[in-house]
Every structure is written in C-alpha cells, then in structure tokens.
Amino acid sequence: MPPLNPQPSGLMTAYQPAGRLVPVLSANAVNFDVIDTALALGRKAASFGETVLILDCNGGQTLNRAGVVFNKTLADVLSREAQLRDALYITANEHYNAAALGDIPLDKALGSLTALSLEFDWVFVIAETGCTRAHTRLAAAGDICLLGYETKGDDFMRAYWMIEAIRRRAPKFDPFLLSCGRKQEAVETALMLTDCVREHLGAPPPYAGHVLDNNLDARLLNQLRETLASSAA
C-alpha cells in the first residue's frame, strides 16, 4: 500500500505515520456506546490532520453507525478479490477512513491488521463484545487499548475477567477503562472495578471516564498520546 499523504517532491522526508494500533473492546453488550466513542476519537484525531482508520470487526455495526455504505471488505482483499483501495472508504474528512473486516475470522487477520496500522497515525479496531482467544491476541498486539463495560449491577466484573484473561498472555495489558450505561453509577463501579483489580491482579488500569462525559474525545485522545509517548521514551 503506498504511503498516505506523501510530501511534495523535493522535501527531504516523506510523511511517516505514527502507526498506533488501538483495539477497542467491550466486556458487555453496551449498545453503541463504545462504538460511538471510538468514532468520536477518530473524528477528533482527523480534525487535527492525523490519518485515521476505523476498522469494523463487529459485523458491520460500526460502519452502519458511521453512516458508511460498503460492499468490499478486507476479507475480499486478503482473498485477492479486491484491491485495498476498494475496501477503504473515505468519510467527509479525507484523513478519516473506514473499513470492515468482513467474513474472515479476527485471529486469521491479526498480522494483516498490524501491518495495515503502520500506514495510519491511528487505527481503531472495534471488536465484537466478548473475550475469545482472538480478542486476547488483538489486545496483546495493540499499542494501547480501550475497554468498555456496563455500570449496571455487577456487570463491571466482566471487565475484571477480561483483564485477568488477557494479562495471562500480556502481563502489561493496561487498557483505558470506559464506563457505559447509567452515568450516576459510573464512579462507584469504577472504584469497585479498580479496587478488585488492585487486590487480585496488581496495578489497576486507568479509568478514562464515562462515555457521556463532556469533551471525552479530546481529553481521551490526549491521554492516549501522552501514554504512548511515555512508553516510547
């Protein structure tokens, strides 16, 4: 795939994407809250001129939510039935692209997703709800992750079990936690979840806030940048 946004000839260097791979996971069936948050993060990054790919790995739900009509997927590209440019859909912002995985299993495409991420500043991979072996491998391959969970009752414990399962393979797994559902219960459930992780698994992941918080996209995007910069230093 040719580099995106190449610099005009005569300049010393070509555009070098940051290549950040961000798996977006959901511990519960949280409707469209986590999807909308990922889409908002992508739009915010694109508004700064950064290249973004929203990758739908949840059966077309993400692209439908984004209003993108598609007929070619990465599965078609991997089976050599389409070119990559046919499966990348540009939205209203030229820096903001979207694609669907299609009918190929996630774990069969992880190598290709990792390679594809190098062509963009941000690749947000929105996975189906749950925690399979493919989710674990995706989380381990990511540069940084988002993990959404439901605040209702003890549903937040599903996030705990996901963290435990993924840390068995990737001990440094430290996703940004996003609460969904009733905002009134967000702080309480965040404290219970992080306390539970601290007691049984070690250092708890950072709590990024509730999906309905004001200016979450701008604030969280900055947090992601700062965390990745610190880990690279």
N, C-alpha and C positions, 0 to 999 in steps of 0.2 A: 504494500500500500504506500503510495507516495506521501511525503510529509505534508501535513496540513499547513496552510498559511505560510508558504515559502517566502523568504525575504527577497526583495528585488535583486537582480544580478548586480554584482559589483560590491555588495556588502561582504564583510569578512566571514560572517557566520549565518547559517540558516536557522530558522525557528526550531527550537528544541522543546518539545512538550515536556511538562513535568512528569507525566506518566503515573498519576496517582490512581490506584485501584481501590475502590470503596464498596465492599459488599454491604448491602442493606438487608438486614434480616428481621424477621418478625417471630416473636415467641408465641403470639396468639393470633387468631384471626381478627385483626384490628381494622376491618373495613378498608378504607382508602387512606387512613391517617398517615401511615408510614410512606406509602406511595407519594402522596401529595407533598410530604416533607422532602423526599428525595428530588422530586420535580422542582420544588422551590429552590433547593440548594443549587441545582443545575442552572436554573434561570439566573440566579444571583451571580454565580461564577461567570456565566456567559455575558452578563451585563458589564463585567469588568474586562471583557475581551479574551477571557480564557476559553480554550476549546473544551467542550463537554460532550460526553456520550452517555445517554441514558439507555441502559441495556435491560430490556424486559425479559426476565426469566421466570415469569409467573403467568404464562399462558395468554399473553396479550392484554392483561388487565392494565398494565402501566401505560402502554401506548394508547389504549382506549381512553384512559383517564387524561392523557395528554392531548387527546384530540387528533392523534396521528393515524391515518388510514394506511395500512401496509399490506403488501402481498408477497414480498420477498423477505426471507429471514436469514440469519447466519447459518441455519441448517442447510439452506439452499446453497450458500457459499461453500460450506465445507464439503458438500456433495458434488461440487463443481457444476451445479445447475444455474448459478448466477454469479455475477461479479460482486465484489464487496461494495462497490459504489451503488449497486442496485438495492442493497439491503440497509443502507444508511439513509435515513430520512432527515432532511434539514427542516427545522421548525422556523418560526418567524425570525429568529436570530440566527445568522449564518454560522455562529460559533456553537450552536446548540443542536446536537444531532441525537437521533434516537434509532434504536434497532431492537428487533425481537430475536430471541434465541431460536424459536421455532420448535420443531418436534424432536430435537436431539436431546438426550439426557444431559443434565448440567455437568456431571462428572466427566463426560466424554469431551466436553468443550473447554475445560478449565485452562488447558495450555494455550488454546487459541485466544481465550478471553484475556489472559495475562499478556500475550504478545500484542493484542489489539490495544490494550490500555496504554502501551508505550507511544501511541500515536496521538494521544489527547492529554490535556492537562488533568482532566478528571473523568473517570469512568465510574458511574454509579450503577452497580449491578443489583437490581431489585429481584430478590429470590422469592420463591413461594414460601408460605408460612411453614415452619417446622424445623426439624434438626435431623437431617439424614447425613450419611457419610459425605455426600456431595456438598452439603452446607458446611460441614466441618472442614473439608479441603478448601472450599472457597474462602472461608474465614481465615484459614492459615495462610492462604496466598495473598490476601489483601494487605494493603499498606496500612489501612485503618478501617474500622467497621462501625456501622450503626446498628443498634439492636432495639427494636420497638417492643413494648409489652403493654398489656392491658392492666388498668388500675383496679378493676372490679374484683372484689373479694380477695382470694389468694392466687389469682391468675398470674400475678407477678412471679410466682415461683417457677413458672415455665421458663422465664428468662434465667433464673438461677440454674436450672438443669441444663439449659443450653450452654451457659458459661462453663459449667463443670465439664460437660462432654467435650467442648472444643478445647479447653485447656489441657485435656489429656493428650491431645495431639499438638497443640500450640500453646505451651505454658505461658507465653507472654500475651495471649489474647486479652485485649483490654478495650472493648467496644465503648462507644459513647451510647449511653442508655437514654432512650426516649420513651416517656410515658404517654399512653393513649387512653381515651375514654374519659371518665369523669375527672375534670380538672381539680375539683375540690379534694380528691383523694391522692393527687399526684405526689405531694411532698411526703405524706405518710407512707405510701407504698415505696417511694424511692428510698426512704430511710430504712424500711424493713428489708428491702432487697439488698442494699449495700451492706447493712449490718450482717445479714445472713451470709453473704459472700465473704466478708471480712472474717467471720467466725470459722468458716469451714474451708475456704479456698484461698485465703490470703488477701492481698490488696484488692479492694473492690474497683470496678470500672468507674469512670467519671459519669455523673448524671448530667445530661445535657439540657434537661428541662422537659416540659410538656409540649406536645405538637401544636397546641393552640397558643403558646406563649407569643407575645408581641416580638416582632423582629427576630424570630428564631433563625431564619435563613441566614441573615447577615452575621449574627453572633456565632452560630454554629460553624459557618464556613470559616470564620476567623480562627475558631478553636481548632478546627481540623488542620488548617495551615500551620498554626503555631506548634501543634503537637508533632506534625510530620517534620517540621524544621528542627525541632529539638531532638527528635530521634535520629535525624541525619547528621547532627553536629558531632 
